[in-house]
Amino acid sequence: MFFFVEEMESLVTQQRDVRMLSQKIVDRSCAGLLHAGDYEIDALNMAPPKARRICGSLAAGLDRLHARNGTTFRVTRNWIDELRATMSQAFIASVEESTHPATEGFEDLAWIFTCDSRNRRLIRQGFDEAALLWKAAKATSGNILEIGRNLAGSTVLLAAAAALDREIYSIDNRSHEDRACKDYLGRVANKSRVHLLVADSRVPIPNLRFGFLFIDGDHTFEGVLADVVAHWNALQSSGQYPALVAFHDALPNDNFKWRDADRRLKRLWIRLKNKFRKRQKLEVAPDYEPGVLKVCDELIRQGLATKWQSAGSMLVVKKLGDLPRNFSEVAREVQAT
Ligand SMILES: C[S@@+](CC[C@H](N)C(=O)[O-])C[C@H]1O[C@@H](n2cnc3c(N)ncnc32)[C@H](O)[C@@H]1O
């Protein structure tokens, strides 16, 4: 019997165990993503060619899921969460792979370094993520909009990457720039073209168009959604230059792997303390923000964007079209299911 994850999810909430679920599974007799036997659930590769690429990566990323009769809702729910994460990644990975340019500069050599959170300082990014941000800025033309500058390390990088005829607008709801970054941005070459706005990023900036957007502010689903809704339609390509959007913290990554590797004792300690806590603490800090990925997924799913490149947690997408009026509602519906 074949069914889709979404179908399974709605059934599970009603039926609560896998035996009941398997009775309810719909035989679609057409392309399916999963196959449910009596005791296990398997990823299948039965879709038409384009979809098959998604299934292929899904199957590659999945362990076989053993669904014993009587398995509880909670356990099943965990499988579904895993499946959704894998699906999401498979989806993003399966869309148009960027054309990797021939090595042309230092920024293309991130792969010769160890890149993780240890190199963060005034910029809150790994070296590979910053290199990608640099490349994306250089691949575009026109104004740049940055959402979330914090210490302004990323604003410095954008100002350095952008040709002198480009204006950089950076929004943060607080002014928290590091002195050295502020000095750099105050230099003659930057002063008149870098605008440090202190404002809520959810409010659109009237009468401005951008060639590149860097979204790194509020990382919740609603926060990213609001930023996208506020600024997406002000983004436009120009001639040979694509309209790009970089999302930080969008993808699972190894940025904190080094830190968590030797933390077994600490994790055990957190686990023990959790037994007495009302609000549980995570044993390992999350390496990306699922809300960011969900909004990216939705943009790609609706055909409004396609993947350009990624590095670490940074995902850069190319804009394909303006947002429809009901984008938020549809995105919320998809997120709620
Ligand atoms: C992760 S930091 C940005 C890091 C910076 N881009 C970098 O790479 O170094 C996120 C920033 O977003 C800002 N922020 C969060 N929500 C915001 C909102 N609704 N409007 C404007 N700024 C916001 C925070 O104040 C914070 O400085």
The ligand as an SDF file (V2000), in Angstrom:
LIG
                    3D

 27 29  0  0  0  0  0  0  0  0999 V2000
   21.7620   36.4200   14.1160 C   0  0  0  0  0  0  0  0  0  0  0  0
   21.8030   38.1270   14.3650 S   0  0  0  0  0  0  0  0  0  0  0  0
   22.4320   38.7490   12.8470 C   0  0  0  0  0  0  0  0  0  0  0  0
   23.8590   38.3480   12.6130 C   0  0  0  0  0  0  0  0  0  0  0  0
   24.5570   39.0390   11.4750 C   0  0  0  0  0  0  0  0  0  0  0  0
   23.7900   38.9850   10.2450 N   0  0  0  0  0  0  0  0  0  0  0  0
   25.8940   38.3510   11.2320 C   0  0  0  0  0  0  0  0  0  0  0  0
   25.9860   37.5180   10.2970 O   0  0  0  0  0  0  0  0  0  0  0  0
   26.8220   38.6380   11.9660 O   0  0  0  0  0  0  0  0  0  0  0  0
   20.1010   38.5260   14.3050 C   0  0  0  0  0  0  0  0  0  0  0  0
   19.7870   40.0030   14.4790 C   0  0  0  0  0  0  0  0  0  0  0  0
   18.4390   40.2000   14.0540 O   0  0  0  0  0  0  0  0  0  0  0  0
   17.8690   41.2220   14.8250 C   0  0  0  0  0  0  0  0  0  0  0  0
   16.4040   41.0920   14.7530 N   0  0  0  0  0  0  0  0  0  0  0  0
   15.6260   40.1000   15.2430 C   0  0  0  0  0  0  0  0  0  0  0  0
   14.3260   40.3340   14.9600 N   0  0  0  0  0  0  0  0  0  0  0  0
   14.2800   41.4820   14.2700 C   0  0  0  0  0  0  0  0  0  0  0  0
   13.2340   42.2610   13.7030 C   0  0  0  0  0  0  0  0  0  0  0  0
   11.9360   41.8930   13.7740 N   0  0  0  0  0  0  0  0  0  0  0  0
   13.5470   43.4250   13.0730 N   0  0  0  0  0  0  0  0  0  0  0  0
   14.8260   43.8310   12.9730 C   0  0  0  0  0  0  0  0  0  0  0  0
   15.8630   43.1300   13.4860 N   0  0  0  0  0  0  0  0  0  0  0  0
   15.5950   41.9830   14.1290 C   0  0  0  0  0  0  0  0  0  0  0  0
   18.4530   41.0090   16.2150 C   0  0  0  0  0  0  0  0  0  0  0  0
   18.4430   42.2230   16.9450 O   0  0  0  0  0  0  0  0  0  0  0  0
   19.8750   40.5240   15.9090 C   0  0  0  0  0  0  0  0  0  0  0  0
   20.8160   41.5680   15.9770 O   0  0  0  0  0  0  0  0  0  0  0  0
  1  2  1  0
  2  3  1  0
  2 10  1  0
  3  4  1  0
  4  5  1  0
  5  6  1  0
  5  7  1  0
  7  8  2  0
  7  9  1  0
 10 11  1  0
 11 12  1  0
 11 26  1  0
 12 13  1  0
 13 14  1  0
 13 24  1  0
 14 15  1  0
 14 23  1  0
 15 16  2  0
 16 17  1  0
 17 18  1  0
 17 23  2  0
 18 19  1  0
 18 20  2  0
 20 21  1  0
 21 22  2  0
 22 23  1  0
 24 25  1  0
 24 26  1  0
 26 27  1  0
M  CHG  2   2   1   9  -1
M  END
$$$$
